[in-house]
């Protein structure tokens, strides 16, 4: 048997066996998909940075931000007890 045929058979066997291992994906609505195996939530839109109003570098555009260039901080900090 030549090496290429043996590699192809091994790859196909590995692919068939690995198909049995799966994950449960739960649609949470609003474009969110929950992965029960990894315990994380994925975005349904894989191209979210392009379609959400962000630039290609991932930063928000001025139009999306609302043309506000001043930080909005509280005037006075209050301590939290407990």
N, CA, C and O atoms as a MOPAC input file, in Angstrom:
PM7 MOZYME 1SCF
protein

 N      0.84400 1    -1.18100 1     0.00000 1
 C      0.00000 1     0.00000 1     0.00000 1
 C      0.88400 1     1.23700 1     0.00000 1
 O      1.89300 1     1.30000 1     0.70300 1
 N      0.50100 1     2.18600 1    -0.77500 1
 C      1.33400 1     3.37200 1    -0.78700 1
 C      0.92700 1     4.32200 1     0.34500 1
 O     -0.14000 1     4.18500 1     0.94400 1
 N      1.78000 1     5.25500 1     0.60700 1
 C      1.62000 1     6.17400 1     1.74500 1
 C      0.39900 1     7.07200 1     1.58600 1
 O     -0.29500 1     7.32600 1     2.57000 1
 N      0.11500 1     7.55900 1     0.38600 1
 C     -1.01900 1     8.46800 1     0.17100 1
 C     -2.35700 1     7.77200 1     0.42500 1
 O     -3.26000 1     8.36100 1     1.01900 1
 N     -2.48400 1     6.52700 1    -0.02000 1
 C     -3.72300 1     5.79600 1     0.20300 1
 C     -3.92400 1     5.51600 1     1.68300 1
 O     -5.03700 1     5.64200 1     2.19300 1
 N     -2.87000 1     5.14400 1     2.36700 1
 C     -2.94500 1     4.87900 1     3.80300 1
 C     -3.30900 1     6.15200 1     4.56200 1
 O     -4.09800 1     6.10600 1     5.50500 1
 N     -2.74600 1     7.27800 1     4.16200 1
 C     -3.07100 1     8.55400 1     4.79700 1
 C     -4.52700 1     8.93400 1     4.55500 1
 O     -5.19600 1     9.42200 1     5.46600 1
 N     -5.02000 1     8.71900 1     3.35800 1
 C     -6.41000 1     9.04300 1     3.03800 1
 C     -7.37900 1     8.18200 1     3.83900 1
 O     -8.39500 1     8.68200 1     4.32200 1
 N     -7.07800 1     6.90000 1     3.98400 1
 C     -7.93600 1     6.00700 1     4.76800 1
 C     -7.91100 1     6.39800 1     6.24000 1
 O     -8.95300 1     6.40800 1     6.89400 1
 N     -6.73600 1     6.71900 1     6.76400 1
 C     -6.63100 1     7.12800 1     8.17000 1
 C     -7.37800 1     8.43500 1     8.42000 1
 O     -8.04700 1     8.58200 1     9.44300 1
 N     -7.26900 1     9.37900 1     7.49700 1
 C     -7.95900 1    10.65600 1     7.63700 1
 C     -9.47600 1    10.47400 1     7.59100 1
 O    -10.20000 1    11.07700 1     8.38300 1
 N     -9.95200 1     9.65000 1     6.67200 1
 C    -11.38600 1     9.39900 1     6.55800 1
 C    -11.92300 1     8.71000 1     7.80100 1
 O    -13.01300 1     9.03700 1     8.27100 1
 N    -11.16900 1     7.75900 1     8.33600 1
 C    -11.57900 1     7.07700 1     9.56100 1
 C    -11.62300 1     8.05000 1    10.73200 1
 O    -12.56500 1     8.02500 1    11.52400 1
 N    -10.62200 1     8.89700 1    10.84500 1
 C    -10.58400 1     9.89300 1    11.91800 1
 C    -11.74700 1    10.87100 1    11.79700 1
 O    -12.34100 1    11.26200 1    12.80200 1
 N    -12.06500 1    11.25800 1    10.59100 1
 C    -13.17800 1    12.17100 1    10.35800 1
 C    -14.51000 1    11.52800 1    10.73100 1
 O    -15.37700 1    12.19100 1    11.29900 1
 N    -14.67900 1    10.25800 1    10.42000 1
 C    -15.92800 1     9.55900 1    10.74400 1
 C    -16.09400 1     9.39300 1    12.24500 1
 O    -17.20300 1     9.52400 1    12.76100 1
 N    -15.01200 1     9.10700 1    12.94900 1
 C    -15.07500 1     8.91300 1    14.40000 1
 C    -15.28700 1    10.24100 1    15.10800 1
 O    -16.03100 1    10.30300 1    16.08700 1
 N    -14.65500 1    11.29700 1    14.63800 1
 C    -14.78400 1    12.58600 1    15.30100 1
 C    -16.16200 1    13.20300 1    15.09500 1
 O    -16.53000 1    14.11700 1    15.83400 1
 N    -16.92200 1    12.74500 1    14.13500 1
 C    -18.26900 1    13.24400 1    13.92800 1
 C    -19.20900 1    12.88300 1    15.05900 1
 O    -20.23500 1    13.53800 1    15.24200 1
 N    -18.87600 1    11.84600 1    15.82600 1
 C    -19.72700 1    11.41600 1    16.93500 1
 C    -19.64500 1    12.38900 1    18.10200 1
 O    -20.58900 1    12.50300 1    18.88400 1
 N    -18.53200 1    13.08700 1    18.22300 1
 C    -18.38300 1    14.06900 1    19.28100 1
 C    -19.04900 1    15.35300 1    18.80900 1
 O    -18.68300 1    15.90800 1    17.77300 1
 N    -20.02000 1    15.81600 1    19.56600 1
 C    -20.75500 1    16.99200 1    19.13300 1
 C    -20.96400 1    17.95400 1    20.27500 1
 O    -20.55100 1    17.70700 1    21.40800 1
 N    -21.59600 1    19.02700 1    19.96200 1
 C    -21.90000 1    20.02600 1    20.95700 1
 C    -23.36700 1    20.40900 1    20.82600 1
 O    -23.95000 1    20.32100 1    19.74500 1
 N    -23.93900 1    20.82300 1    21.90500 1
 C    -25.32100 1    21.28000 1    21.87300 1
 C    -25.31200 1    22.80200 1    21.79500 1
 O    -24.78100 1    23.47900 1    22.67600 1
 N    -25.89600 1    23.31900 1    20.74800 1
 C    -25.99200 1    24.75500 1    20.56700 1
 C    -27.43400 1    25.16600 1    20.80900 1
 O    -28.36100 1    24.59200 1    20.23800 1
 N    -27.60900 1    26.16100 1    21.65400 1
 C    -28.93900 1    26.63000 1    22.02800 1
 C    -29.10300 1    28.04700 1    21.50400 1
 O    -28.28400 1    28.92100 1    21.78900 1
 N    -30.16200 1    28.27100 1    20.74200 1
 C    -30.44900 1    29.60300 1    20.20800 1
 C    -31.12100 1    30.42400 1    21.29600 1
 O    -32.23600 1    30.11200 1    21.71300 1
 N    -30.44700 1    31.47600 1    21.75900 1
 C    -30.98700 1    32.32600 1    22.81700 1
 C    -31.75200 1    33.52200 1    22.27400 1
 O    -32.28600 1    34.31800 1    23.04800 1
 N    -31.81200 1    33.65800 1    20.97700 1
 C    -32.50900 1    34.78100 1    20.36800 1
 C    -31.63600 1    36.02800 1    20.35200 1
 O    -30.63800 1    36.11000 1    21.06700 1
 N    -32.01200 1    36.96600 1    19.55500 1
 C    -31.26200 1    38.20700 1    19.46700 1
 C    -29.88400 1    38.04300 1    18.86600 1
 O    -29.00600 1    38.87600 1    19.09200 1
 N    -29.67900 1    36.97800 1    18.10200 1
 C    -28.38700 1    36.75900 1    17.47300 1
 C    -27.36300 1    36.08900 1    18.36700 1
 O    -26.17200 1    36.11500 1    18.05900 1
 N    -27.79900 1    35.48500 1    19.47400 1
 C    -26.88500 1    34.81800 1    20.39400 1
 C    -27.09000 1    33.30400 1    20.35200 1
 O    -28.22400 1    32.82500 1    20.37200 1
 N    -25.99600 1    32.56100 1    20.29300 1
 C    -26.01200 1    31.10600 1    20.31300 1
 C    -25.17300 1    30.64500 1    21.49600 1
 O    -24.01300 1    31.03400 1    21.62500 1
 N    -25.75700 1    29.81100 1    22.36800 1
 C    -25.05100 1    29.32500 1    23.56000 1
 C    -24.48400 1    27.93700 1    23.30000 1
 O    -25.19600 1    27.05000 1    22.82700 1
 N    -23.20600 1    27.74700 1    23.60700 1
 C    -22.51600 1    26.47000 1    23.46800 1
 C    -22.45600 1    25.81800 1    24.83500 1
 O    -21.78100 1    26.32300 1    25.73300 1
 N    -23.16400 1    24.68500 1    25.00900 1
 C    -23.24200 1    24.04600 1    26.32100 1
 C    -21.96200 1    23.32200 1    26.70500 1
 O    -21.71600 1    23.10800 1    27.89200 1
 N    -21.15100 1    22.94500 1    25.74600 1
 C    -19.90300 1    22.24000 1    26.04900 1
 C    -18.83000 1    23.21800 1    26.52300 1
 O    -18.17200 1    22.97600 1    27.53500 1
 N    -18.65300 1    24.31000 1    25.80300 1
 C    -17.63500 1    25.30100 1    26.15800 1
 C    -18.13000 1    26.31700 1    27.17500 1
 O    -17.33800 1    27.07600 1    27.73400 1
 N    -19.45200 1    26.33600 1    27.42100 1
 C    -20.07300 1    27.25500 1    28.36700 1
 C    -19.82600 1    28.71700 1    27.98000 1
 O    -19.50900 1    29.55600 1    28.82300 1
 N    -19.97700 1    28.99500 1    26.69000 1
 C    -19.81600 1    30.35900 1    26.18900 1
 C    -20.96600 1    30.69400 1    25.23700 1
 O    -21.65500 1    29.80000 1    24.74500 1
 N    -21.15900 1    31.96100 1    24.98800 1
 C    -22.17200 1    32.41800 1    24.05200 1
 C    -21.48700 1    33.01400 1    22.83300 1
 O    -20.60500 1    33.86400 1    22.95500 1
 N    -21.90100 1    32.56100 1    21.66100 1
 C    -21.34900 1    33.01400 1    20.39700 1
 C    -22.30800 1    34.00200 1    19.76100 1
 O    -23.50500 1    33.98400 1    20.04700 1
 N    -21.79100 1    34.85500 1    18.90700 1
 C    -22.63700 1    35.71200 1    18.08400 1
 C    -23.05100 1    34.94200 1    16.83900 1
 O    -22.22400 1    34.27200 1    16.22000 1
 N    -24.30700 1    35.03200 1    16.47300 1
 C    -24.78300 1    34.34000 1    15.29100 1
 C    -24.22700 1    34.98400 1    14.02800 1
 O    -24.01000 1    34.29700 1    13.02900 1
 N    -23.99600 1    36.27600 1    14.05800 1
 C    -23.44000 1    37.00300 1    12.92200 1
 C    -21.91500 1    36.97700 1    13.03200 1
 O    -21.33300 1    37.70900 1    13.83300 1
 N    -21.27900 1    36.13900 1    12.23200 1
 C    -19.82900 1    35.99600 1    12.29900 1
 C    -19.11100 1    37.24400 1    11.80100 1
 O    -17.91900 1    37.41700 1    12.05600 1
 N    -19.81300 1    38.09700 1    11.10600 1
 C    -19.22600 1    39.31000 1    10.55500 1
 C    -19.77100 1    40.53200 1    11.29400 1
 O    -20.04100 1    41.55900 1    10.67100 1
 N    -19.93200 1    40.43300 1    12.59700 1
 C    -20.58600 1    41.46600 1    13.39900 1
 C    -19.84600 1    42.80100 1    13.34600 1
 O    -20.48000 1    43.85600 1    13.36300 1
 N    -18.53300 1    42.77000 1    13.28400 1
 C    -17.76700 1    44.01800 1    13.25100 1
 C    -18.05800 1    44.80800 1    11.98200 1
 O    -17.95000 1    46.03400 1    11.98200 1
 N    -18.42000 1    44.13700 1    10.91600 1
 C    -18.73100 1    44.82400 1     9.66100 1
 C    -20.16500 1    45.32800 1     9.62500 1
 O    -20.44400 1    46.34800 1     8.99500 1
 N    -21.08200 1    44.62800 1    10.29300 1
 C    -22.50800 1    44.94700 1    10.16100 1
 C    -23.06900 1    45.71800 1    11.34600 1
 O    -24.25000 1    46.06800 1    11.32600 1
 N    -22.28900 1    45.99600 1    12.36400 1
 C    -22.83000 1    46.60600 1    13.56900 1
 C    -22.56500 1    48.10300 1    13.67600 1
 O    -22.95500 1    48.71900 1    14.66800 1
 N    -21.92000 1    48.69800 1    12.69200 1
 C    -21.61400 1    50.10900 1    12.76600 1
 C    -20.19900 1    50.36800 1    13.23500 1
 O    -19.81000 1    51.52200 1    13.41300 1
 N    -19.42800 1    49.32500 1    13.43700 1
 C    -18.02700 1    49.47700 1    13.80800 1
 C    -17.18000 1    49.51900 1    12.55400 1
 O    -17.57700 1    49.00000 1    11.51100 1
 N    -16.02500 1    50.13000 1    12.65000 1
 C    -15.08900 1    50.15300 1    11.52700 1
 C    -14.46900 1    48.77800 1    11.34800 1
 O    -14.68900 1    47.87800 1    12.15900 1
 N    -13.69500 1    48.62100 1    10.28600 1
 C    -13.04000 1    47.34200 1    10.03600 1
 C    -11.99200 1    47.03300 1    11.08600 1
 O    -11.63400 1    45.87000 1    11.26700 1
 N    -11.48800 1    48.05100 1    11.78800 1
 C    -10.50600 1    47.80100 1    12.83900 1
 C    -11.17900 1    47.49500 1    14.18400 1
 O    -10.49100 1    47.30100 1    15.18700 1
 N    -12.52000 1    47.44900 1    14.21200 1
 C    -13.23000 1    47.10400 1    15.42600 1
 C    -13.63000 1    48.28600 1    16.28200 1
 O    -14.28800 1    48.11200 1    17.30700 1
 N    -13.24400 1    49.48600 1    15.88000 1
 C    -13.59100 1    50.67700 1    16.65300 1
 C    -14.92700 1    51.24500 1    16.19900 1
 O    -15.31100 1    51.10800 1    15.03700 1
 N    -15.61500 1    51.87200 1    17.11100 1
 C    -16.91800 1    52.44200 1    16.81200 1
 C    -16.76900 1    53.70700 1    15.96500 1
 O    -15.83500 1    54.48500 1    16.15300 1
 N    -17.69400 1    53.89800 1    15.03800 1
 C    -17.66200 1    55.09900 1    14.21000 1
 C    -18.35400 1    56.25000 1    14.93600 1
 O    -19.09200 1    56.03100 1    15.89700 1
 N    -18.11300 1    57.47200 1    14.47500 1
 C    -18.74800 1    58.64500 1    15.08900 1
 C    -20.25100 1    58.60800 1    14.90000 1
 O    -20.99400 1    59.04200 1    15.78100 1
 N    -20.70800 1    58.10200 1    13.78100 1
 C    -22.15500 1    58.02400 1    13.54100 1
 C    -22.83500 1    57.10600 1    14.54500 1
 O    -23.91500 1    57.42100 1    15.04500 1
 N    -22.22300 1    55.99600 1    14.83400 1
 C    -22.79600 1    55.05000 1    15.78600 1
 C    -22.72200 1    55.59100 1    17.19900 1
 O    -23.64800 1    55.39300 1    17.98600 1
 N    -21.65400 1    56.25900 1    17.52800 1
 C    -21.44400 1    56.77300 1    18.87700 1
 C    -22.33300 1    57.96300 1    19.18600 1
 O    -22.56300 1    58.26700 1    20.35700 1
 N    -22.82700 1    58.62900 1    18.19000 1
 C    -23.71100 1    59.76300 1    18.40300 1
 C    -22.99000 1    61.08900 1    18.46500 1
 O    -23.51900 1    62.05300 1    19.01900 1
 N    -21.79400 1    61.16100 1    17.91000 1
 C    -21.01400 1    62.39400 1    17.83300 1
 C    -20.71300 1    63.00900 1    19.19900 1
 O    -20.59100 1    64.22900 1    19.30900 1
 N    -20.59400 1    62.21300 1    20.20700 1
 C    -20.27300 1    62.70200 1    21.55100 1
 C    -18.79000 1    62.46100 1    21.79900 1
 O    -18.31800 1    61.32800 1    21.70000 1
 N    -18.05400 1    63.52000 1    22.11900 1
 C    -16.61400 1    63.37300 1    22.32600 1
 C    -16.20000 1    63.63200 1    23.76800 1
 O    -15.00700 1    63.75000 1    24.04800 1
 N    -17.14400 1    63.72300 1    24.67900 1
 C    -16.81500 1    63.95900 1    26.07900 1
 C    -17.19200 1    62.73600 1    26.91200 1
 O    -18.24000 1    62.12500 1    26.70500 1
 N    -16.33500 1    62.39900 1    27.83900 1
 C    -16.63200 1    61.28800 1    28.72500 1
 C    -17.71300 1    61.69500 1    29.71600 1
 O    -17.72300 1    62.82400 1    30.20600 1
 N    -18.61300 1    60.78200 1    30.00500 1
 C    -19.70000 1    61.07500 1    30.93500 1
 C    -19.43800 1    60.32100 1    32.23300 1
 O    -19.81400 1    59.15700 1    32.37100 1
 N    -18.79400 1    60.98600 1    33.17600 1
 C    -18.47800 1    60.39600 1    34.46200 1
 C    -19.40800 1    60.94800 1    35.52400 1
 O    -19.92400 1    62.05500 1    35.37300 1
 N    -19.63400 1    60.20200 1    36.59400 1
 C    -20.47200 1    60.73200 1    37.66300 1
 C    -19.79100 1    61.93900 1    38.32900 1
 O    -18.56400 1    62.00900 1    38.41100 1
 N    -20.60600 1    62.87100 1    38.79400 1
 C    -20.05700 1    64.06800 1    39.41500 1
 C    -19.42900 1    63.76400 1    40.77300 1
 O    -18.45100 1    64.39900 1    41.16700 1
 N    -19.99200 1    62.79800 1    41.47800 1
 C    -19.50700 1    62.51300 1    42.82600 1
 C    -19.57600 1    60.99800 1    43.04100 1
 O    -20.58900 1    60.36400 1    42.74700 1
 N    -18.50800 1    60.44400 1    43.54600 1
 C    -18.47600 1    59.01400 1    43.83400 1
 C    -19.01800 1    58.76400 1    45.23200 1
 O    -18.64700 1    59.45200 1    46.18300 1
 N    -19.89000 1    57.78800 1    45.34900 1
 C    -20.43300 1    57.43300 1    46.64500 1
 C    -19.90400 1    56.05700 1    47.03400 1
 O    -19.95000 1    55.13100 1    46.22300 1
 N    -19.40300 1    55.90500 1    48.25900 1
 C    -18.87200 1    54.60400 1    48.67800 1
 C    -19.99200 1    53.57200 1    48.80400 1
 O    -21.12400 1    53.89500 1    49.16400 1
 N    -19.64800 1    52.34500 1    48.50400 1
 C    -20.59800 1    51.24100 1    48.62000 1
 C    -20.25400 1    50.46100 1    49.87300 1
 O    -19.12100 1    50.00700 1    50.03400 1
 N    -21.21600 1    50.30300 1    50.75500 1
 C    -20.96700 1    49.55900 1    51.99200 1
 C    -21.39200 1    48.11000 1    51.80500 1
 O    -22.40200 1    47.81100 1    51.16800 1
 N    -20.58500 1    47.21400 1    52.38500 1
 C    -20.94900 1    45.80600 1    52.35600 1
 C    -20.21600 1    45.08000 1    51.36500 1
 O    -20.40900 1    43.87400 1    51.21400 1

